[in-house]
Amino acid sequence: QVQLVESGGGLVQAGGSLRLSCAASGRTFSRHAMGWFRQAPGKEREFVAAISWSGGSTYGADSVKGRFTISRDNAENTVYLQMNSQKPEDTAVYYCNAAPSMVGLHSEYAYWGQGTQVTVSS
């Protein structure tokens, strides 16, 4: 079992930066791949970025490549999403999730946090 709590959301102007954090509880955090998803009003939840359990492998959606960076600190049981050069279309509730594999992040068996709101003003 893994519990996840996101933080760091807020209001930022276009072109600005925010760093989201996701604190995990549970002794198996370091064995789980972690991901970030987002859901804008009236839209489906969409994948943002993922990182392997070791941190050695990452990938992100085309819409955020070159702007967002996912990282993790297994000693602190925390995963981060550094968001730079933000755009109004990045406005959404951001969720972190965890699964035993990176593929599993897209399955119904992943663990989810409660989400944190990010609003980017133009």
Secondary structure, 3 states (H helix, E strand, C coil): CCEEEEECCEEEECCCCEEEEEEEECCCHHHCEEEEEEECCCCCCEEEEEECCCCCCEEECCCCCCCEEEEEECCCCEEEEEECCCCHHHCEEEEEEEECCCHHHHCCCCEECCCEEEEEEC
